[in-house]
Amino acid sequence: MVAMVVRNSIMQLSATLIALLSIHVADEGHAVNPSCSCIRFTAGAGGATRGTFSSPDFPHAYPRALCLLYTFIAQPHQIIEIVFSDFDVYKDHVDCSRGDYIKVYWEVQGPGPPGAINERSGWAKQLCGGRADIPPALYSPGQSLVLEFHTGARQTNATGFLGTFSFIDKRLFETEGVQLPGTECDYQFSRSGNRPTHGRLYSPSYPSVYPNNVRCSYHFHARPKDRVKVVFEEIFLQKGDVSCLRRADIIKVFDGRDTEAPTIAMLCNELTGYEVLSTGPSLLLQFTANSATPGQGFAATYHFQPPPDSTAADSDRLLKLSFGKAFESLGPEVSATTSSCHQEFNSDGTKHGTLTSPHYPLAYPSNTHCHYEFFGRGKERIRLIFQDFFLYKPTDGSLECSNIDSLQAFINVDGRLENVATFCGVDLPKPIMSNGPKLMLEFRGTQSSRHARGFKISYSFVENFGISTGRQLKEFPCAFVYNSTEARNGTFASPNSPGPYPRDTECSYFFHGGQTEKVHLHFTHFDIEGVSPCEAESASDYVEFSNYMTEDNRYGRYCGQQKEFHVESERNFFKVTFRSNDRLDGTGFKAIYQFLEASDEYQAPISDYASSLFPLRLWLILLVFVSAYLHRFYH
């Protein structure tokens, strides 16, 4: 037995836990470090399922030269959850490799009892830092977990940590599908017979980290006229905002039975409340993990959704089914039964049309309150182009749209409806685009006048993100290819240009030149929300460039409002990546591309010269007239 050398403060902590849990000394050879003292928390039969733990002397500074093991042992059907409520472990090195740190062990890589962790077990995480670095909840993949708290000789005022542990039934995180025989994590979900119309699915080992070098397929098969709706409640793969094309861990959603179907979504990094809806009765979700630093994975729900019913009696049911809690959060005014001019537009009926305010082109009535809901499917986005816009606005000179006649646009962000645009007055708004297959408009006309004719809007359900050039690739949600064999030069732009680009969107532009060619890009307009260096810490959207499909840090990221600039490739391939988050947005970019021989210098097209010289010509003409006038005046 390893001698238990515990300070008085640790003894006091242990005494408070004896009534809840059994505390034992770890057997020699079954500890990560046999020289460490150990406190053991065991979920015995009929015992407590949760408790607290802390560093010695907390909330005062912890002792120096300490090595203490917190060992948690659950029942075979359980996993362990660790949540830190306070965290202050002195950071001596950026990667916590020296000084004070907590090592987390949950991998079994050596001999010993089943589920045991011993001195051959590899640590999974290393933690240190202040309250700003407080770790997210930790979950063991199996029934054991060890925290090794190590302190160095350097004297500090760090106070340590306070946390809670829970023993959780891992059966709560079982995927509710039929696992395919002979596979590690492939499942099938079918709507037939008495099988449920909805359920849950998870990545392997969720809520703990998923294994690396794994590929899981989730096959959904609904009835012939039904759709498949999947809502990702949580996705935690890797931190950051790196393009999904550069991630080794990724979720791809295909709009059909196999990977030959069009790609609805490519998901990576961290997301919450992301929703997809198939165009037909089949959907394939494929999760691939090849990184050396796997994340927590994903938790999602699925629903076999019947075809939309356009009858007024079922309007509320459709809204609640599609918008969920986001619909309920708006209150009863959104209901078709209380709105005087509620309308729904579904892409099953038509892909485009016209929407007008009540009585257009005559004045809309006062106290008008209307809701317009748009429901797409697959990778469709809703795009609205304003043809006419004239709302009553007081003549007090106010620039705000609050408490006056207005039209608001809402999209679904993190499972809730969020206002992304508010329009008032008489200025014609720029086009707007949804971040997914749903969008809601709310019109409030409280005042009106005989001149306030309202609005006329063209709507369309688009799959090309409003990008009209290039050839769209079905292998990606938003990707376009430009070949020099098809056009030596042309233009390309951000999604929904000239309007603000949609949120939560990643688009790629691939330029393929001949063997001896290069690619020259001339950006004539650039307005991407963010601040340099356009990193995730500043919640910046960005545009980046690469000579390869994979990572290329030569060019860096571009964001903010930029004057005209040029970018040139170093080879005959060039990739442009645009990525937006769920926060603010800008008007995007417009650019000219040109394929050149590698030895050629860029020359702007004649049309560019003409447009750039036009203001100069006006000044020259004005100068000639002024000179002639002055000559006549003085002579």
Buried (B, 14 or more C-beta within 10 A) or exposed (E): EBEBEBBEBBEEBBEEBEEBBEBBBBBEBBBBBBEBBBBBBBBEEEBBBBBEBBBBBBEEBBBEEBBBBBBBBBBEEBBBBBBBEBBBBBBBEEEBEBBBBBBBBBBBEBEBEEEBBBBEBEBBBBBBBEEEEBBEEBBBBBBBBBBBBBBBEEEBEBBBBBBBBBBBEBEEBEBBBEEEEEEEBBBEBBBEEEEEEEBBBBBBBBBBBBBEEBEBBBBBBBBEEBBBBBBBBBBBBBEEBBBBBBBBBBBBBBBBBEEEBBBBBBBBBBBBBBBBBBBBBBBBBBBBBEBEEBBBBBBBBBBBBBEBEEEEEEBBEBBBBBBBEBBEEBEEEBBBEEBEBBBBBBBBEEEEEEBBBBBBEEBBEEEBBBBBBBBBBBBBBBBBBBEBBBBBBEEEEEEEBEEBBBBBBBBBBEBBBBEBBBBBBEEEBBBBBBBBBBBBBBBBBEBBBEEBBBBBBBBBBBBBBBBEBBEBBBEBBBBBBBBBEEEEBBBBBBBBBEBBBBBBBBBBBBBBBEEEBBBBBBBBBBBBBBEEEBBBEEBBBBBBBBBEEEEBEEBEBBBBEBEEEEBBBBEBBBBBBBBBBBEBBBBBBBBBBBBBEBEEEEEBEEEBEEEEEEEEEEEEEEEEEEEEEEEEEEE
